[in-house]
Amino acid sequence: MSNANTLSSPARPGSAYWGGIILFSVFTLLVIVWFKSLGTQETYDKKRGDVRVTKLQALRAEDAKTLTEYAWGNKERGVAHIPIDRAMELVASELKASSVSPSAVKVENPYPAGLAPAPAPAPEATK
């Protein structure tokens, strides 16, 4: 008696199967060759990044020049720019020459709200 549910031996792959494998392999090879032939191309982001780096270098050079050279800020008003190192020396010498004095600013409550220490308890009255 023959059973309809019995499994038969698997069929061998036909020519359509092997043709598909070969076609897929050829397509893959063509895509790989195509990508290799493109090489490295500059993208929009790379060009934009290069422009930004150039602008940053120019800005840093301008800042370095401003911080290290003498120049007029406003000649009519007599405002001059001096190098930062010289300015720090002048300020330091002014601070050394001045004496320390208490602040003229009077503060009523030195603590922010809620951070003041608790008041001391009142002394008990004796009878």
C-alpha angles and dihedrals in degrees: 000000000000121000117215092210096060115117118238123212113280115266118247115250111267133219092273090060094050091043090055092050091050092046091050091048092050091048091050091049091050091051091050092049091047093052092046091052091054092062120180114331126186111252128207091255092053092051091047091048092051091052091050092050090050092050091047092052091050091049093050091049090051091048092049090051091050092050097047107037139067116243142154115262095183113352095190091057094038096245113153132182117225131189114277093238091056091046091053091050091051094049092046092051090049091051092048091051095051122081124233114254134174118267118265090214112102117208119198098195114023093190126073116242112290096014099080115116116257113268118254114261116260116255115258117251116241121226 
